[in-house]
Amino acid sequence: MSKIVTTGNIGKTVRSDCAVTLELTDSGGIDLQIESKVKVLYGKQIEELAREILAFYKIKNAILLIEDSGALPFVLAARLEAVIRKLINTDTEFLLPLLSQNQYHTAKDISRVTRLYLPGNSPSLMINAGIHHPNGIILDLEDAVAPDKKYEASFLVRNALRNLDFYGAERMVRINQIPRGLDDLDFIVPHNVNLILIPKCESAAQIHQVNERIEVLKTKHNINTSIWLMPIIESAMGVIKSFEIATAAYNIVALAIGLEDYTADIGAKRTAEGTESLFAQSQVVNACRAAGIQPIDSVFSDVSNMEALKNNVLQSKALGFEGMGCIHPRQIKVVHENFAPDSDEIEKAKQIIFAFREAIKKGLGVVSLGTKMIDAPIVKRAQQTIEKAIKSGKLNPNWEDEEHVC
């Protein structure tokens, strides 16, 4: 086995990262070389952390080169641990203290209108993602990471879950396709993940495999909180089995659909009109509604066309979806604004609720608003509209008191 290994990224366009090259030697102590534009300011801290990690793994003789492009401590620690564990046989983890502001958990029914995908091996895209206020931040270990980088990305994602400020967003990780994704769970379940996305899911059996591994890890690490699952439907088989998947486990909170892979699987070209995927989208929405979980639509790939994104969101909303994925921060605001109820929807919902309550007070068996009859499903939909309006900030939680004052 080679005694020289490199992890990380380096180059003119690389930011907030580093490349770490380690050669184990038989003698000579630790030869540490640091190349960094900020060496004058941070060279001492970089050296101290590097030596601490080498000592932690009992490495006494080595040549270590750190080519730094502004890496934060959790990034440097991830890169160095990955290179060490490629060279020596150990499962021991070097962990920096858990960030205090990240010690929160999420509920099954929280809003998941937006979730921002971030490549799991690109720290520069992670660092300030939370300031854009997506409902969830997805650290992606699957399609966004090259095959030869997946192992080192696991350490970076693990450290990010512990040491990156998510600004209150739900901490999500998309693992690799099962069965490979089962190994990813060791890096995320014990380390502060809220929700796990399961790509290319095609059966309840895959959900059971994931949950079995999760339960083993939760027991081992004394974790008592729920870890939610969001399977992604990306194939014809997944669409056909969507209800089976949606009802496979208590901790499934949503199904997402991935239309790029789905259209490829059925041999269709993805179009702006979306007629080729209408069946699949409707199937997923119906499966989710029948199971009582959230239906989440696919990403919109044209990050420069906000008007097209708006139209896509409105179409998605009309189909019954509650949110969609984002691949660029600029998409988040547009998705939030257009999934939220508009002023006419909110006003109509208010009128329905008031009419329903007035009819109950009068003991009437029939409820009407104008010339239209109001039944229980219509009232339920109006209540859901009000809840969404409150969550999106378009309606004050005390709106009823305000209406009575007016």
C-alpha positions in Angstrom: 0.0 0.0 0.0 1.2 3.5 -0.9 2.5 5.6 2.0 1.6 8.9 0.2 -2.0 10.1 -0.1 -3.6 13.4 -0.9 -7.1 14.6 -0.1 -9.0 17.9 -0.6 -8.9 20.4 -3.4 -6.5 23.0 -4.6 -6.4 25.4 -7.6 -7.0 29.0 -8.6 -10.7 28.8 -8.3 -10.7 26.8 -5.0 -11.8 28.8 -1.8 -12.3 27.8 1.8 -10.6 24.5 1.3 -7.2 22.9 1.3 -5.2 20.0 -0.1 -3.4 17.8 2.4 -0.6 15.4 1.3 0.7 13.0 3.9 3.7 10.6 3.6 4.4 8.2 6.5 8.1 7.7 7.2 10.1 5.5 9.4 12.0 8.2 11.1 12.7 12.0 11.1 9.8 13.2 13.2 7.1 15.4 11.7 8.1 17.5 8.7 5.3 20.0 8.4 5.0 22.4 5.4 2.2 25.0 5.1 1.6 26.9 1.9 -1.1 29.6 2.5 -1.8 33.2 1.6 -2.9 33.7 5.2 0.0 32.0 6.8 1.1 35.1 8.6 -2.3 35.4 10.2 -3.3 31.8 10.7 -0.2 29.7 10.1 0.3 29.0 13.8 -3.3 27.9 14.3 -3.1 25.6 11.2 0.1 24.1 12.5 -1.3 23.5 16.0 -4.4 21.8 14.7 -2.4 19.6 12.3 0.0 18.5 15.0 -2.9 17.8 17.4 -4.5 15.5 14.9 -1.2 13.7 14.1 -0.6 13.2 17.8 -4.2 12.0 18.2 -3.5 9.2 15.7 -0.1 8.5 17.2 1.8 9.5 14.1 5.3 10.4 15.0 7.2 10.3 11.7 5.7 11.9 8.6 6.0 14.5 5.9 2.9 16.7 5.8 2.1 19.3 3.2 -0.9 21.6 3.7 -1.8 23.7 0.7 -4.4 26.1 2.2 -7.0 28.2 0.4 -8.7 29.6 3.5 -10.0 26.4 5.0 -11.8 26.7 8.3 -10.7 24.3 11.1 -13.5 21.8 10.5 -12.5 21.5 6.9 -8.8 21.1 7.6 -9.6 18.5 10.3 -11.8 16.6 7.8 -9.1 16.6 5.1 -6.3 15.5 7.5 -8.4 12.8 9.1 -9.4 11.4 5.7 -5.8 11.2 4.5 -4.7 9.6 7.8 -7.5 7.0 7.7 -6.5 6.1 4.1 -3.0 5.3 5.3 -3.6 3.6 8.7 -6.2 1.0 9.8 -8.4 2.8 12.3 -12.1 3.8 12.9 -11.2 6.3 15.5 -12.7 9.7 14.8 -11.2 13.1 15.5 -14.1 15.4 16.4 -14.2 19.1 17.1 -16.7 20.3 19.7 -20.3 20.4 18.5 -21.4 23.9 17.7 -23.8 25.1 20.4 -26.3 26.8 18.0 -26.7 23.6 16.0 -28.1 21.6 18.9 -31.7 21.7 17.8 -34.1 19.0 16.4 -36.9 19.2 13.9 -40.5 18.1 13.9 -42.2 15.7 11.5 -44.6 18.3 10.1 -42.4 21.4 9.8 -42.4 23.4 6.6 -40.1 22.0 3.9 -40.9 24.4 1.0 -37.3 24.9 0.1 -34.3 22.7 0.4 -30.9 23.8 -0.9 -28.6 21.2 -2.5 -24.9 21.6 -1.8 -22.0 19.4 -3.0 -20.7 17.4 -0.1 -17.1 18.0 -1.1 -17.2 21.8 -1.7 -16.9 23.7 1.6 -16.9 27.1 0.0 -20.6 26.5 -1.0 -21.6 25.4 2.5 -20.2 28.1 4.7 -22.8 30.8 4.2 -25.7 28.8 2.8 -27.8 29.3 5.9 -28.0 33.1 5.5 -30.3 32.6 2.5 -32.9 31.0 4.8 -33.9 27.8 3.1 -36.0 25.4 5.2 -33.4 22.8 4.7 -29.8 22.5 3.7 -28.8 19.3 1.9 -25.2 18.2 2.0 -25.0 15.9 -1.0 -22.9 12.7 -0.9 -24.4 11.3 -4.1 -24.5 12.8 -7.6 -22.7 16.0 -6.6 -19.6 14.2 -5.5 -17.1 12.4 -7.9 -16.7 8.7 -7.2 -13.1 9.0 -6.1 -14.0 11.8 -3.7 -16.9 10.2 -1.9 -14.8 8.8 1.0 -13.2 12.1 1.9 -16.5 13.9 1.4 -17.9 11.8 4.2 -15.6 13.3 6.7 -16.3 16.8 5.5 -20.1 16.3 5.6 -19.8 14.8 9.1 -17.7 17.8 10.4 -20.1 20.2 8.7 -23.1 18.7 10.5 -21.2 19.4 13.8 -19.4 22.6 13.1 -21.1 24.6 10.3 -23.7 27.1 11.3 -27.0 26.2 9.6 -28.8 29.3 10.9 -31.8 27.2 12.0 -32.3 25.3 8.7 -33.0 21.6 8.9 -29.7 19.7 8.5 -30.2 17.2 5.7 -27.9 14.8 3.9 -28.5 12.9 0.7 -26.7 9.6 1.0 -25.6 7.4 -1.9 -27.9 4.9 -3.5 -28.6 1.8 -1.4 -26.7 -0.4 -0.6 -23.7 1.9 -0.8 -25.5 4.6 1.1 -25.8 2.4 4.2 -22.1 3.0 4.9 -22.7 6.8 4.7 -25.0 6.5 7.8 -22.0 5.9 10.1 -20.8 9.4 9.2 -24.0 11.2 9.7 -26.4 9.5 12.2 -24.2 10.0 15.3 -23.3 13.6 14.2 -26.4 15.8 14.3 -28.3 15.1 11.1 -32.0 15.9 11.2 -33.2 14.3 7.9 -31.7 11.8 5.4 -32.6 11.8 1.7 -32.6 8.3 0.1 -32.0 8.6 -3.7 -33.4 6.4 -6.4 -35.7 4.6 -3.9 -37.7 1.8 -5.4 -39.0 -0.3 -2.5 -40.1 -0.4 1.2 -37.2 -2.9 1.7 -34.7 -0.1 1.1 -36.4 2.0 3.7 -36.2 -0.9 6.2 -32.5 -1.4 5.5 -31.8 2.3 6.2 -33.9 2.3 9.4 -32.2 -0.9 10.7 -28.8 0.7 10.4 -30.1 3.9 11.9 -31.5 2.1 14.9 -28.2 0.2 15.5 -26.3 3.5 15.4 -28.8 5.3 17.6 -28.5 2.6 20.2 -24.7 2.6 20.0 -24.5 6.4 20.4 -27.4 6.8 22.8 -29.5 9.0 20.5 -33.1 9.4 21.5 -34.3 11.9 18.9 -36.0 11.1 15.6 -34.1 11.1 12.3 -36.5 11.8 9.5 -36.4 10.2 6.0 -37.2 11.7 2.6 -37.0 9.0 -0.1 -36.5 10.4 -3.6 -38.6 8.8 -6.4 -36.5 8.8 -9.6 -37.6 5.8 -11.7 -40.7 4.2 -13.2 -40.5 1.4 -10.5 -40.2 4.1 -7.8 -43.3 5.8 -9.1 -45.3 2.6 -9.2 -44.3 1.8 -5.7 -44.6 5.3 -4.3 -47.4 4.5 -1.8 -45.6 1.4 -0.6 -42.5 3.6 0.0 -44.5 6.4 1.6 -46.0 4.1 4.2 -42.9 2.0 4.9 -41.9 3.7 8.2 -43.1 6.1 10.8 -40.1 8.5 10.2 -40.8 9.2 6.6 -41.9 12.8 6.4 -42.0 13.4 2.6 -41.4 11.9 -0.8 -39.5 14.0 -3.3 -39.5 13.3 -7.0 -36.4 13.6 -9.2 -37.4 14.3 -12.7 -34.1 14.3 -14.5 -33.5 10.6 -13.6 -37.2 9.7 -14.0 -37.5 11.1 -17.6 -34.2 9.3 -18.5 -35.6 6.1 -17.1 -38.8 6.2 -19.2 -36.9 7.3 -22.3 -38.5 10.8 -22.5 -37.0 14.2 -22.9 -37.7 16.6 -20.1 -39.6 19.7 -21.4 -40.6 23.0 -20.0 -44.3 22.0 -20.3 -43.7 18.8 -18.2 -46.4 16.7 -19.8 -43.9 13.7 -19.9 -43.8 13.7 -16.1 -47.3 14.6 -15.2 -48.3 11.0 -14.4 -45.3 10.5 -12.1 -45.9 13.8 -10.3 -49.5 13.1 -9.7 -48.8 9.6 -8.5 -46.3 10.9 -6.0 -48.6 13.6 -4.8 -51.5 11.1 -4.3 -49.2 8.6 -2.5 -48.1 11.3 -0.1 -51.6 12.6 0.5 -52.9 9.1 1.2 -50.0 8.5 3.5 -50.3 11.9 5.3 -46.8 13.1 4.4 -45.4 16.0 2.3 -45.1 15.8 -1.5 -41.9 17.6 -2.7 -41.3 18.4 -6.3 -38.1 18.2 -8.3 -35.4 20.9 -8.8 -35.6 23.5 -11.6 -32.3 23.5 -13.4 -32.3 26.9 -15.1 -30.8 29.1 -12.3 -30.8 32.2 -14.5 -34.5 32.3 -15.4 -36.6 33.4 -12.5 -39.8 33.9 -14.5 -39.6 30.3 -15.7 -39.0 29.2 -12.1 -42.0 31.1 -10.9 -44.2 29.5 -13.5 -42.8 26.1 -12.6 -43.5 26.7 -8.9 -47.1 27.7 -9.7 -47.6 24.6 -11.8 -46.1 22.5 -9.0 -48.4 24.1 -6.4 -51.4 23.4 -8.7 -50.5 19.8 -8.8 -50.5 19.6 -5.0 -46.8 19.8 -4.1 -45.7 21.6 -1.0 -42.2 22.5 -2.0 -39.3 21.8 -4.3 -35.5 21.5 -4.3 -33.2 24.5 -5.1 -29.8 24.3 -6.7 -28.9 27.9 -6.2 -29.6 30.4 -3.4 -31.3 32.9 -5.7 -34.1 30.3 -6.3 -35.1 30.2 -2.6 -37.0 33.5 -2.4 -39.0 32.8 -5.6 -39.9 29.3 -4.5 -41.1 30.5 -1.0 -43.1 33.4 -2.4 -45.0 31.4 -5.0 -45.7 28.3 -2.9 -47.2 30.6 -0.3 -50.9 31.4 -0.6 -51.6 34.7 -2.4 -53.8 37.4 -1.0 -56.9 36.2 -2.7 -56.4 32.7 -1.4 -55.9 34.0 2.1 -59.0 36.2 2.0 -61.2 33.4 0.6 -59.9 31.0 3.3 -60.8 33.5 6.0 -64.3 33.9 4.7 -64.8 30.2 4.6 -63.6 29.7 8.2 -65.8 32.5 9.5 -68.9 31.3 7.6 -68.3 27.7 8.9 -68.0 28.9 12.5 -71.0 31.1 12.2 -73.1 28.3 10.9 -72.0 26.0 13.8 -73.0 28.8 16.3 -76.5 28.9 14.7 -76.8 25.2 14.7 -77.2 25.0 10.9 -76.6 21.8 9.2 -75.8 23.4 5.9 -73.1 26.0 5.4 -72.9 28.4 2.4 -70.8 31.3 1.3 -72.6 33.3 -1.3 -74.1 30.9 -3.7 -71.7 28.1 -3.0 -72.1 25.3 -0.4 -69.2 24.6 2.0 -68.5 21.1 3.0 -65.8 19.6 5.4 -63.0 19.2 2.7 -63.4 22.8 1.7 -63.1 23.9 5.3 -60.1 21.7 5.8 -58.4 23.2 2.7 -59.1 26.7 4.0 -57.5 25.9 7.3 -54.5 24.5 5.5 -54.3 27.7 3.5 -54.3 29.8 6.7 -51.6 27.6 8.3 -49.4 28.0 5.2 -50.0 31.8 5.2 -48.9 32.0 8.8 -45.8 29.9 8.2 -44.8 31.9 5.2 -45.1 35.2 7.1 -48.1 36.5 5.0 -50.5 36.3 7.9 -50.2 37.2 11.5 -50.8 34.2 13.9 -53.4 36.4 15.7 -55.2 37.3 12.5 -58.6 36.4 14.0 -58.2 39.0 16.8 -57.2 41.6 14.2 -60.2 40.8 12.0 -62.6 41.2 15.0 -61.0 44.6 15.9 -61.5 45.8 12.3 
